[in-house]
Amino acid sequence: MNQLATSQSRKKDTREKIALGGLVLKAGLQAGQHELLLGLLVDGRQRAELDDVERARLVAIGREASADGRD
Protein backbone atom coordinates (compact mmCIF):
# COMPACT_ATOMS: atom_id res chain seq x y z
CA MET A 1 0.00 0.00 0.00
CA ASN A 2 1.47 3.35 -0.91
CA GLN A 3 2.01 6.16 1.57
CA LEU A 4 -1.01 8.22 0.39
CA ALA A 5 -3.40 5.27 0.69
CA THR A 6 -2.01 4.44 4.13
CA SER A 7 -2.46 8.03 5.26
CA GLN A 8 -6.03 8.15 3.98
CA SER A 9 -6.84 4.85 5.66
CA ARG A 10 -5.43 6.08 8.98
CA LYS A 11 -7.43 9.31 8.74
CA LYS A 12 -10.63 7.38 8.03
CA ASP A 13 -9.93 5.09 10.99
CA THR A 14 -9.29 8.10 13.25
CA ARG A 15 -12.56 9.79 12.21
CA GLU A 16 -14.48 6.58 12.93
CA LYS A 17 -12.93 6.26 16.39
CA ILE A 18 -13.76 9.89 17.19
CA ALA A 19 -17.37 9.34 16.09
CA LEU A 20 -17.62 6.23 18.28
CA GLY A 21 -16.20 8.19 21.20
CA GLY A 22 -18.92 10.78 20.67
CA LEU A 23 -21.55 8.06 20.94
CA VAL A 24 -20.04 6.92 24.24
CA LEU A 25 -20.26 10.46 25.58
CA LYS A 26 -23.81 10.89 24.28
CA ALA A 27 -24.81 7.72 26.14
CA GLY A 28 -23.37 9.19 29.35
CA LEU A 29 -20.65 6.56 29.72
CA GLN A 30 -17.64 8.75 30.46
CA ALA A 31 -14.38 8.06 32.23
CA GLY A 32 -14.18 5.41 34.88
CA GLN A 33 -16.83 3.23 33.32
CA HIS A 34 -14.70 1.26 30.86
CA GLU A 35 -15.68 -2.17 32.17
CA LEU A 36 -19.38 -1.25 32.20
CA LEU A 37 -19.21 0.06 28.65
CA LEU A 38 -17.39 -2.99 27.36
CA GLY A 39 -19.84 -5.29 29.17
CA LEU A 40 -22.83 -3.48 27.66
CA LEU A 41 -21.37 -3.67 24.18
CA VAL A 42 -20.47 -7.35 24.43
CA ASP A 43 -23.86 -8.25 25.90
CA GLY A 44 -25.72 -6.22 23.31
CA ARG A 45 -23.74 -7.77 20.47
CA GLN A 46 -24.44 -11.27 21.76
CA ARG A 47 -28.16 -10.63 22.22
CA ALA A 48 -28.45 -8.96 18.81
CA GLU A 49 -26.70 -11.90 17.12
CA LEU A 50 -29.09 -14.40 18.71
CA ASP A 51 -32.40 -12.59 18.33
CA ASP A 52 -33.58 -10.46 15.40
CA VAL A 53 -36.36 -8.92 17.49
CA GLU A 54 -33.84 -7.82 20.14
CA ARG A 55 -31.58 -6.43 17.43
CA ALA A 56 -34.46 -4.40 16.00
CA ARG A 57 -35.34 -3.13 19.50
CA LEU A 58 -31.76 -2.00 20.14
CA VAL A 59 -31.52 -0.33 16.73
CA ALA A 60 -34.79 1.53 17.41
CA ILE A 61 -33.47 2.76 20.77
CA GLY A 62 -30.29 4.03 19.14
CA ARG A 63 -32.13 5.62 16.24
CA GLU A 64 -34.51 7.44 18.59
CA ALA A 65 -31.70 8.70 20.82
CA SER A 66 -29.78 9.89 17.79
CA ALA A 67 -32.75 11.66 16.22
CA ASP A 68 -33.86 13.31 19.47
CA GLY A 69 -30.38 14.45 20.38
CA ARG A 70 -30.84 12.76 23.75
CA ASP A 71 -29.00 9.91 25.37
QUIUR-V708422 format. One record per backbone hydrogen bond with DSSP energy under -1.0 kcal/mol. NH is the residue of the N-H (numbers start at 0). CO is the residue of the C=O. Records with the same first field share a line. If there is no record, write none. Layout:
NH=CO  CO
This chain:
5=1
6=2
7=3
8=4
9=5
10=6
11=7
12=8
13=9
14=10
15=11
16=12
17=13
18=14
19=15
20=16
21=17
22=18
23=19
24=20
25=21
26=22
27=24
28=23
32=29
36=32
37=33
38=34
39=35
40=36
41=37
42=38
43=39
44=40
45=41
46=42
47=43
48=44
49=45
50=46
54=50
55=51
56=52
57=53
58=54
59=55
60=56
61=57
62=58
63=59
64=60
65=61
66=62
67=63
69=64
